[in-house]
């Protein structure tokens, strides 16, 4: 299995609200960085959080 952890996952874990921090980073990023952040969001189960709550 491929290791999906990257620098954004490691940094987000240090934050009180990792999902919010990753979203802020995603909003300000472009291109390849967005892909890395999106991967981190998936790894930390932040993507589509609204859908799971419904």
N, C-alpha and C positions, 0 to 999 in steps of 0.2 A: 504494500500500500504506500502511496506517495505521501510524503510529509507536507501538509498544506499550511503549516505554520510559517509566517513571515514576520518581517519587522513590525508590521501594523498590529498583528495579533499580540506580539510580545509587549508592545507599547500600550495597547488598549487594556491589557490585563492589569496594568498599574493604575488605571483610572477608576474613580468611583462608579461611573456609568460608561462602560466601554462602548455600548451601542451608540450612545449619543455622541461620544467622541469620534467614533468611526464615521458617523453620518456627517459631522462637521468637516472632517478631512475629505470625505467623498465630494461634498459640495464645492470645495475649493480646488480639487484636483482635476487633472486632464489626462487622457490617453492611458498609457501603461500604468500609471499610478492608480487610476480608477479601478483597473482590473485587479491590482493587488489589494486594494481596500475592499472591493467586492468579495474577493476570496476570503479575506479576514472576517467580513461580516457573515459569510456563510459558515465559516469555521466556528465562530462564536454564537451562531444561531440568532443573529440580529436581522437577517434579511426576512422580509415579509412577516414581521412580528405581529403586525396588525391583523393579518389574515388568520394567524393561529389563535388569536384571542377571541375571535368571533365565534 
